[in-house]
Amino acid sequence: MFDEAKIHVCSGDGGNGIVHFRREKYVPRGGPSGGDGGKGGDVYLVVRPTLNTLIAFSRQTHFRAEDGQHGGSTNKTGHGGEDRIIYVPPGTIVRHADTGDVLADLVEPDQRVLVAKGGRGGRGNARFASSTNQAPRIAEKGEPGEERWLRLELKLLADVGIVGVPNAGKSTLLSVISNARPKIADYPFTTLQPNLGVVLIGDRDVVFADIPGLVEGAHSGAGLGHDFLRHIQRTRVLIHLLDGSADDPLADFHQINTELALFDDQLGSKPQIVVVNKMDLPHAQEYWPLIREELEKLGHHPMSISAVTQLNVREVVNRAVQELDALPDDLPVVAEMPVYQLDEDPLAFTISREMDGSFRVSGKRIERAVAMTYWDYDQAVTRFQRILETMGITAALEEAGVNNGDTVHIGDMELEWGD
């Protein structure tokens, strides 16, 4: 299946700021001149209209932006890292791989979403100069980039969706009304992924989608289940194709409508053109009057076609276009789930005890502060201690029972607690 993918994205690390002092002839007391590091590159997902599957992500799943460059002397700021652009087809839903939360719903061409923000560059020692500390020996390392796993789901952006039980003739119909060439054979589930076809009508084009066949229980994932139903949500008009040669076409009709309603109430309100196929077969011709009568009792105006001989196929296309034209222009494509933000409370932290009795401090802001600290400089260590006090971590550790000499883990750093 090329309508789902799981990818790992990682933004660039910020460049390190440096400790440097002016060293020039006739300038005996050159001040601090360490430059800032450059910002790490961001990672964006961008809609490219020419794409219609997620097949590219079967070959590559890891994407990383460029790191920012380190600062230089004489207050030179390092170059920022180049952003990483990942192209996706229109109709891509972006979810957090761990929580399933919807992060973005990408529909429009060139629409983009930031999925991993590059780390900011560390500040050089020139930034820490003050009236009381004119020669600071302190700088920051670059902020680490963000990384996360994302799950991509593709919902087709088709105008008309062709639905029906397996082997109803959906692929054949699509092939004769458009330039699509789907796999066609006389057995169920020939179509294992959606196919798109463009039908030219005058000076306009209409996108038709042949969507995999539906079986009983699909709303709960049976058969092709959710993979089928997810694509129907975005189509504006449905062609409900019935197999006229089946044992009970009316039972197939009710089964599919039930599955649609159980999956999403809004699917039942979409305009639906009921079409009975395979009228080139004697059995279908014999039962067509009875099928038509029963469908008319349900309020439908069914049509009969033969996709193989192209009987009445053009009439079905014209009616689908009429149904599209009758819909309001501002009809929403789909009512999607709320969009959740990637950011969490940066000041939040937790304290836990390890198996060996040491303490573990976890939190986005404090772990980044650890990664950005130059531990070789006493002033940098003192500054980090102030951060612990300002964020309330010192008080929280003391309340948790930390004593002098205890080990405290923050990120990848192991610290010894002391006054």
N, C-alpha and C positions, 0 to 999 in steps of 0.2 A: 504494500500500500504506500503511495506517495503523497498521501494527504495528511500524514502525521510525521513529526520529527522531534528529536530531542537534541538540543545543542548546548554547549558550554561556552559562555562568553566571559571574557576577562578584560577589563580596561587597563590602560597603562599606568605604571607607578609614576608618581611625581619624581622629578630629579632632586638630588640632594642640594641643599644650600651649603656653602662652605665658610670656613673661618679663614680670613685673609686680611692682611694689613698692608697699607701702601708702603712700597719700598722704592723710593725715588731719591735721587741725588738732591741735596739741599732741602729735603723735607725730613728732618730728623724725627718728627713725631707724626708720622702718617697715620691717619685714622683707620678704622675698620673698613674694608672694601670687599668683603665676601659677597658674591652675588647669589640671587635666589635660583633655585632649581626650576625647570620648566614643568608645566602641567602635563600629566599623562593624558594620552588620547582617550576619547570616549568611544563607546560601541553603540551604534545605531542600527535599528532595523528599518529599512526603507522599501516602500512598495515599488516594484517594477512591473508595469502592465504587461510586458511581453512574457512574463512567467505565468504558468498555470498549474504547476505541481511543486512539491517539495523534494523532488528527486535529488537535487544537488546536495542535500544534507545527508544523503546516504553515503556520499564520498568524503565529506568533511564535516566534522561535528564540533571541533574546537576552534574558537576565534579569539584572537587577542589583539588589542590595540598597541600602539607603540609607546614605549616609556618616554617620559620627559628627560631632557639632558640635564646634567648637573650644572650648577652655577659656576661662574668663573671669577677671576680676579677683576679688580677695578669695577665692581658692581655690575658685572655682566650677568644677565639672566639667561639661563639655559633655554634652548629651543623647546617648545611644546611638542609632545608626541603626536603623531598623525592619528586621526580618528580611524576607526575600523567601521566600514559600511558593509552590512549584510543585506543582500537583496532578497525579498520575499514576494510571492505573488499576491495580488489583491484578494481579499477575503481571508487573510491569515489572522487567526486568533492566537495571541501570545499569553501563555500561562506560566506562573511560577511552578517549576517542576515538582517541588516538594509539597506545596500547599494547594495547588490547583487554582489559586486565585487568578482572575483575569487581569493582566497588566495592560493589554492594548487590544484594540479591534481595528485592524488595518484594512481600509477599504479603498480610499482614494489614491490615484496615481501620485507618486512622490511623497505620500504621507510617511512621516518618520516618527520613531519613538526611541528615546534614550533608554537603553536597558542596562548599561554599566557606565557609571561616571568615572572619568579619569581622576587619579589622585592629584591633589594640588602639590605644587613644588614646595620643597622645604625652604625656609627663609635663611638667608645668609647672615653673618654676624653684624653686617651694617644695619640690619633692621633692629637689632637689640641695643644699639647705642643710646645712651641717655645722659643727662647731666651728671648723674651719680656713677655711671659706668661707661666711661668713654672708650674703653678698650675691651669690649665683651669678647670672651672666648666661648662663644656659644653659637650654635646653628642648629638647624633642623634637617633631618633626613626627609626625603620625599614621602608623601602620604601613599600608602599602598593602594593599588587599584581595587575595584570591586570585581567579584566573580560570582557567577551563579549559573545553575542549570535552568534552561527554559524548555517548555514544551510548546511546539507549534502545531496548530490544527488548521487545516484549510477548509473553508466553506466556499463552495463555488459561487461565483457571482454571475449566475445565468438568469436570463429573463424568463425562460420557460423550462420547467423540469418535466421530463418524461418518466412517469413512475408506473409500476405494475409488478405483478408477481414474476418470478424468474421465468424466462423463456416466453414472455408475452410478445416479444418482437421489438423491444425498445431500441436495441442497437441497429437493427435493420431499418427502422423508421428514421433514425438519426442519419444513417448513411445515405439515404435517398433524398433527404431534404437539405443536406449540407455537404460540406467538403470533408467531413469527419470520416475516418476509416477505422471504426472500432472492430474488435475481434467479434466474429459472428459464428455461431455453431448451434446445432439443435440439441442443446442440453442446458440444464439450469446453471446459473451463476457463471456464464461465459464472461460477463462483465464483472470484474473484481475491483475496478476503480472507475470513478466517473469519467465520462468522455464529454468533451465540449465540441459543439459544431456551430458555425456561423452561417445563418441563412440570410442571403441578400434579397431584400424586398424593395424594389425601386432604388431610392437613394439612401436607404437605411439598412442597418444590419441588426439582426436579432440573434442573441446567443441562446442556443438550446443545449440542455444537459441530459444525457442518457445516464440515469442514476442506477446503481446496482439494485437487483431485484430484492423484494421484501418478503419475509416469511413471518409466520405467526410467532409472536414473542419478540419481535425486533425492538420494540420500545424498551425492553429490559436487556438488550444486547444479544439476543439469539441471532444466529445466522450472521449476516453482515451488519445487522442491528444498528447501533449508533453511527457507524460509518456511513450508512445509507441515510439515516434520518437527519444527520447534521447538515448535509448538503441541501436538503429540501427546504430548510428554513430560509435560505436566502433567495430562492426563486420567487417570482411574482405571480406566475400563472402555472398551473399544473395540467399536464395532459395525462389523464389516467387511462393507460392502455390496458385493455382486457384481451385475453386470448379467447377468440371466438370458438376455437376448437377444443377448449378445455371441458372437463366433465361438468363443472358448475361455475361459469364466469361470474354469476351474481354473487356466489359465495366468496370468490376472490375479491370482488369489488368491496364487499362489506368488511372483509378481513383487513384489507389495506387501509381503509378509512378508519377502522378501529385502532390500528397501530399508530396511524398519524395522530389521532386525537389523544391517545394515551401518552405519546411522547411530548406533544406540545399542543395546547388548546388552540393556538393561533393558526396551526396548519389547517384546521378544519374550515377556517374562514377564507382561505385562499381560493380565487376563482379556479374552477376545475372543469376541464373539458373531458367528457367521458367518450372514449373511442374504442370501438370493438374491432380488433385486427383479425387477419387471416381469412378475409372474406373470399379468397380464391379457393378455399376448401369447401366441399359440399356440406360437411357437418356444420360449419359455421353459418353458411347460407341458410340452412334449414332452420336453425334456432334463432336467427337474427330477429324476426318479428316478435318472438316471445321476450327476448332480452330487451329489445327496444321498449316494449310495452311496460315491462317491470321498472325499467330505469325512468321512464316518463312519469310513472306513478310517484317516484321519489323526487320529482322536480327537476330532473336532468333532461337535456336534449342531446341524446347520444348520436354519434356519427359512426359510420361503418367504413372501413378501409381495408386495403390489402397492401401492406408495406412492400411485399415482394413484387407485385405487378404495378405498384404506385397508384392504385385505384383510390380516388378521392383524397390523396395525400395533400395536394395543393390546397384543397378546401380546408383541411385541418390547420395548415399553417396560417392561412388567411384569418381563420377564426381566432387563433391564438393571438395574432397581431391585433385584432379588434378588441379582444379582452384586455390586452396591454394598454391600448390607447384609451380605454374606458377608465383605467385606474388613475387616481390623482397623482400628479407629478411628485408631490411631497410624501408619498407613501414610504414609511421607513422600511429599510431592507430587512431588518430583524431587530427585535427588542433584545438587546444583549444584557448580560449580567453586569452588575456594577464594576467599575474599574478600580482596582486597589492600587495604591501608591507603593513604589518600591521601597521608599525610605521608611525607616523605623525611628523611634525616639533615640537620637544619638547619645543622650545623657544617661539613658537607663543602664543599670549594671546589676549583676547578681554576684553573690559570694557563696561559695560552696566549699566543703571539705573534701580533700582527696583521701584515698585509701591509706596513704602513709601519714596522714595527720596534717599535711600542708594545706594551705588555703589557695583557692582558685578564684580570681576576679575576672568576670566575663562582661563584656559590654563593647559596643561599637566604638565609642569615642575613646575610652581608656586604652583599648587594644591598639588603636591607631596612634595614640600618644606614645605608647611604648615603642612602636615600630619607627617612629619619627625622632626618637631621642638618641643623641650622640652620647653614649655612656662613658666615653673617654674624657669628657669635659666635666669638671666639677660643677660649673655653672649650669650645665644642661641637666645634671642630676638634681640639683637644688630646684630648678624650675619644675621638673617632673614631680617632686615632692609637693610643691605648691598646687599642682594640678590635682593630685590625690586629695588634698585638703579641700580645695574649692569644690570638687565634685561630691564631697561627702564620703569618699571611699575610706579615708583614714578613720573617721569616726565609726563607719560601719564595720571595719575590720576590728577595731578595738572592742566594739559591742559584741562581735562574734567570738572574742576571746583570744585575739592574736597577742603574742608575747615577743619580746626581744629575742632574736635568734631564730624565730619561726620562718619557714620558707613560704613565700607568696608567689604564685604563678599568675602572670598576666600575659596573655598571648603566648608567644614563644619564649618569653623572658622569665628567668627564675631569679627572684630577688630575696635577699635576707632582710627581714624586718628589724628595724632599730630606730632609736630615738634620733 
